Amino acid sequence: MLRATRWSSLLTLWVAAFVAVPGRAQAAPAERAYVGVYLHDVTRFDQRNGTYDVDADVWLKWYGELDPSALRVQNSCFDMEMVDLGESSDGDWHSHRYHLRGMLRGEFPLHRFPFDTQHLGIQFELSGSSAELVPDLTGSGMASRFSVTGWDYEPEFQPRMQELLYASDLGSIEGEGRSTTIQRVGFEVTLQRPTITIAVKLFLPLLLLLLIALFALYLAPDLVDARTSIGVTVLLACFAFQFTVAGTIPDVSYLTVVDELFILAYALSTLTLVVTVAAYWLSRTDRTPVAHRLDRYSRRGIPVIALVATILMLDLGRASDAQADVTAQALPARATSTRDVLRVGTLQLTSASYGVLRGPQRAGLTTQTPEGELVGQLAVEAPGVTNDLMNFRADGTLVITWTLRADLRWSDGEPLTSDDFRFALEVSPDPNVLAIETPDERTLVLTYADAMAYALEGFYPLPRHALLEAIATDGGFDAVREARRNQALPSAGPYALTEFAAGQSAVLTANEHYAGPAPAIARIEVRVFDTVEALVAAFSAGEIDIVEPGTLTPEVADQLERERPSGVIVRPAGDMYALTPDERSPLLARLEVRRAILQAIDRPTLAAEIFGPFGRPAQTPSVHVEADAADALPYDPEAARAALEAAGVLGETVRLTHTDRAVDQQVAARIAQALTDVGLVVEDHEVSATDRAARGRDHGGLRLSMIRDGGDDSDPRRYWNLPRANGRFDPTARTFAFDDATAEIVDRWGRALYTERRLQLLEGMDRAVAHRLPLLPLVFGSERLAVDPALDGWDSGRRFGDTVADWHFQDQSASPTD
């Protein structure tokens, strides 16, 4: 399947021309249009008139056919200037740029004034087009300082997407009589009033006025003239002060926080006048001690009333304005199952964290729904343009804030906190992460050096409490990897590994502490068989329900299909067989030799003989992408021998490493014969499939590799034969094929956040693999499974076992009605 990214609403950077997809003769209409902004300055922010001036560069990018003049600034005023800077293209990928300068309109609610937070934004609409308008978050940015005075702000954008429904056809002939849907994209900067300014200009004068009003209560009760004059003066001062403050903001039909504070000031000033009159009356009626007590209680009580009332006003306003804790995104519901136990058969079980055991134990910050939508799994919500979880700062960094679901726990009952995600990044550091913050147990804030596509997907935690001994004993990534391979560690996923015997069996049971819905099947039993024949016999006898893919040989699958047609599935697979050269070999470091080796192998025949009608020859790492004509290298043993002779390497020895799996043995035998026929000497080196050295890079020749389909977002560096450091590809590594220019292209792909351009880059890099041959693509194999027909949900299109929590058995006992 096409390796499309799941980020259909985001954008990427420009890339070198040689990796682009050639333009089509006739482009289809654009499905999405990406609008971006670089904001140079904001000036003349006038809150009374609801306007502000901006100076910005704006662009529109799209793939296919689109009229860029359909882009308009929705909140522009009459004097807005939009200068056309021209268009550039790469095949069907286009970018049209504008310079924007002028006045914009905005809405500035003042309910919380002077504690209000205002948003200055540029709102875009795409009129007369069916393309979806989405923000270009990679290229967008802003200057570090603006000409806005009297406000505090962080120079970072918050993108906004809206879909507005107008109950009108807006005069359209095509949509006559129907409502109109308008898509709007905005880029906003948040402003806040400085706290010191509020304190000095508002609270300090009001506090002084209240203190002056209280001074009257310290005078004798019979000095009524002096006391009342103080109270009246304070009231008049409050009226004048409010009039002055009101002149700085627009007239609004509702009360602001400052209005409420002035009302409180009026009430307290009036209260002091009432106390003054009451004390004077008590004094004139010969109850002077009572008057003194009234003054004494008032001197204490009125400040307390003022303080409590002020706190209540500010807290209520803050509560109404603050965003409540985000409602956790709902995870997909599970189907019900008629059986509680799933039995899986395989030929090898070397690790507690890989193969069929891997997916059931894992849970990350996000997960993908069957519809392809990314939602929070251990996180409350996935970051996106519709929330405030990601921010692009003026210095180009990307900040992602993750909020974990409440009361997360590992399968052993220990709390799962943000520190477990920090621990995962400590064990396997991400070179693009500049800062890790865990302000509390439920919050994780990551700062990335650039806009990286994978940053929005999240990652998986590691249980620090269970791995402390491994870290203390040996330390580092290797120690953690060995512990995960050999121990049943606490799980964050829907299942927990409760029994594990390497090479024999394993048991997974439902994790009662899992954050999502309980799995449909409560128990999974994995059993290892010595031979494929014993495995097939167990399936035929009903002792197992499903056979792990890649286990059945073509011959065994054919025989089983004749016996149980409904239980065997054979279909194309995205897994690629390839030859990986040792980069240290002087012979294989020569491109002409690698090309000759590939020409010597009859890939179409190899695919057909080993994998049947579903096997396909491979030219690039993607089954849907063909190599350029010069790099296709069809089967031509004579040309291969001539090239080897010209290179002076006829008779040289090539070591061929492969595993002892039946399919690998068959493929290796045909390759060895092909290389022998063109004049090379082949040294066969067979290793156990469980031997970790079989997966190493220092094999001394050619290694037969089976590279599994990485899914929608597989890192293209997996096809470039690169070393890893702490579980990640080493960004500094360079090989005979992977030079600085290629590394730069892959790095740009990593920052690509939108579908169309990302596909272009992937296809271009696939063709670059065929051109530089960091590995030699051979064939795409077929997938052979034996499955109980009652088992449903396993065919999700994702890696086998990753969605096992959704697998379920259906009731097939009911007979059809007559």
Residue, then its C-alpha position, 0 to 999 in steps of 0.5 A: m500500500l502507499r506509504a501515506t502519512r496520517w497528517s493530512s492537515l499539515l505542511t512541509l518544507w521545500v526539497a531538492a529537485f531530484v527527489a520530486v515526483p515528475g509532473r503528470a500530463q494533466a493534474a487533478p484538482a487539489e484536495r488540500a491547500y496549505v496556507g502559511v504566514y511569516l509575521h514580521d510586525v504588528t503595530r497600532f493595536d487599537q482595542r477601542n476600534g478593534t483594529y491592528d496593522v500587520d506586515a507579513d509574508v503569506w503563501l499558498k501551497w497545493y498539489g494539483e490544480l488550484d486558482p491561488s487568487a481564491l485565497r482571501v484574508q477574511n478579517s482585512c479592512f479596506d486598506m489592506e495591500m496584498v502584493d503578488l510575489g509570484e509562483s514556483s512549482d515542482g511538478d504538480w507541487h506549487s507555491h504562490r507567495y504574497h506580501l501582506r501589509g495593512m489593517l485587520r479587524g478583530e474581536f476583543p472580548l473584555h469580560r475579564f478586563p483588565f485580566d483579559t487575554q486578547h488574540l491578534g490573528i490573520q484569518f484566511e478563507l478559500s472561496g470558490s474551491s473544493a480544496e480543504l484549506v489547512p495551515d502550513l505549520t512548518g514554514s509559518g513563523m514570526a519575528s521575535r519582537f513586535s511594535v506592540t507596546g503595553w502588552d506581554y506576549e510570547p512570539e509563537f503561533q497558535p493555528r486555528m481551523q474553523e468550518l462555518l455553515y451559512a444558511s445561504d447559498l451566497g448567490s452561488i448558481e452551483g449550490e443554489g438553494r443549499s447552505t454554504t460551508i466555509q473553511r477558515v484558517g487562522f494564525e493567532v498571537t496571544l497578548q496579555r496585560p502586564t501584571i505590574t501595570i494592572a497592580v500599579k494603575l488599578f489596584l493601587p489607586l483603589l486600595l488607597l481610596l479604600l484606606i482613605a475611606l477607612f480613615a474616617l472610622y478612626l475619627a470620633p463619632d461626633l465628627v460627622d462633618a469630617r467623616t462624611s466629607i471623607g466618604v463623599t470625596v472617596l465616592l467622587a474619586c471612584f466615579a472619576f477614576q472609573f470614568t478615566v478607565a472606561g475611556t481606554i476601552p470600547d463601550v460594552s453591554y456587559l460588566t467587566v471585572v474592573d466594573e465589578l471592582f468599582i461597584l465593590a468600591y462604591a459599596l464599601s465607600t457607601l458602607t463607611l458613610v452608613v457606619t458614620v451616620a449610625a455612629y453619630w446617631l448612637s453618640r447623640t443618643d448617649r450610646t457612645p460606647v456602642a458607637h465606638r464598638l461599631d467603629r471598631y468592628s467596622r475597621r476590621g470587618i470592612p477590609v475583610i469584606a473587601l478582601v473576600a469579595t475581591i478574591l471571589m470576583l477574580d476567582l469567578g472570573r478566572a473560572s469562567d474564562a479558564q479552560a476546563d480539563v480537556t475531556a479525554q478522547a474516546l478510544p474505539a469500542r471493542a467487539t464482543s467475542t464468543r471465546d475467551v482464549l486465543r491460541v497462536g502458533t509459531l516456529q520461534l519466540t526469542s523475545a518477550s517484546y517482539g513478534v506477536l507479543r509486541g503489540p498487545q503490551r504496547a500503548g503510547l501517547t496516541t493511537q490510530t482509529p480504524e478510520g485513520e484518525l489519531v486520538g489520545q491513548l495514554a494522553v487525554e488528547a492528540p495534538g493538532v491544529t484544533n487545540d492548544l497542545m502544540n506551539f511554533r515559536a519564533d526561534g523555529t522550535l516546536v513545543i508539544t504539551w501532552t496531558l496524560r489520562a487520570d490515574l494511569r497505571w502499569s499492569d503491576g498497579e504502579p502509577l504510570t506518570s510523565d516520568d516514565f516518558r522522560f525515562a524512555l527519552e533518557v534511555s533512547p535520546d531523541p537528538n531533535v528534543l531540546a528540552i523535556e519538562t515534567p511539571d507534574e505527574r500528568t504533564l509532559v512538555l517537549t521542545y523540538a529543534d524543528a517541526m518534526a512530523y513524528a512529534l505529533e504521534g507521540f511515543y511509548p513509555l518505559p517503566r522506570h521502577a521495573l528497569l532501575e536494576a538493569i540501569a544500575t547494573d549495566g546502564g544504557f540502552d543495551a541494558v534496557r533492550e536486554a531486559r525487555r527481551n528476556q523479562a516479562l515487564p509491566s505493560a501499559g497496553p491492553y495485555a500483560l505478559t504473565e508467562f514467558a519461556a523463550g523458544q517454548s511458550a508465552v501467555l498474555t492476559a488482559n491488563e486490568h489497569y489498561a486505560g482503554p476498553a478491555p480487550a475482546i479476548a481475555r487470554i492469548e496463548v502463544r505456542v512454539f512448534d519444532t517444525v512447520e509440519a507439527l504446526v500445521a497438524a496442530f492447526s488442523a486438529g483445532e489446537i491453535d486458532i491462527v498461525e503467525p505470518g511468515t511461518l508457512t512455506p509455500e508448499v505447506a500452505d498449498q497442501l493445507e489450503r487443499e485440505r481446509p480452503s476456508g482456513v488458509i489465506v495467501r496474499p501479497a505482502g509489503d515485506m521486501y527481501a533485499l541484499t544488504p552489502d557490508e559497507r566496509s567491503p571494498l568490493l561492494a562499496r563500488l556502485e558498478v559492482r552492486r549494479a552488476i550483482l542486481q543485473a545477474i539475478d532474475r528477480p521476476t522468476l525468483a518472485a514467482e518460484i518462491f512466492g507464487p503468483f503473489g510474489r513481485p520483483a522489487q525495484t525500489p522499497s515500495v511496491h508501487v514505485e518503479a525505478d527510473a529507467a536507467d536504474a531499473l536494471p533488468y535481468d541481463p547476466e551477460a551485461a552483468r558479467a561484462a560490468l564485473e569484468a570491466a571492474g576487474v573483479l571476476g573471480e572475487t569471493v562474495r560472502l552470502t549470509h542468510t538464516d536457516r529459515a526454509v524460505d531464506q535458504q531457497v532464496a539464497a540458493r538461487i542468488a548464489q547460483a546467479l552470482t556464480d554464473v556471472g563469474l563471482v565465487v560465493e561463500d555461503h554462510e548460514v546462521s540460525a534465525t535466532d542469531r542476533a549476528a544475522r542482523g548485524r552490519d559487519h557480516g563481511g559481504l552480502r546479507l539476505s534481509m527481509i525488511r518488514d513493511g513499516g506501515d504508513d510512516s516508516d522512516p526511509r533511513r531503514y533502507w539505507n543500511l545505517p548504524r543505530a545509536n541507542g535504538r535510533f538511526d545515527p544522524t551523523a552516519r555516512t556510508f558509500a550511498f548515504d552522503d550529506a546531500t541524501a542526509e539533508i533530504v531525509d532530514r527535510w522529509g522528517r519535517a514534512l507534515y503534509t501528505e502530498r509533499r511527503l509522498q513526493l519525498l518518499e517516492g523520490m527517496d525510493r528512487a534514490v535507493a534504486h539509484r545508489l543501492p545502499l541495499l539491493p531490492l530483490v522481491f516482495g514476498s507473499e503472506r501465508l496465514a492459517v486462520d480459524p474462520a471464526l476469528d475476526g478483526w485480525d486483518s486490520g492492515r497493520r502489523f500482525g498482533d498490533t491490534v490483537a485487542d480488537w480480535h474476536f471470535q464470531d458465533q458460527s454455530a447458527s444454521p441458516t433458516d430454511 
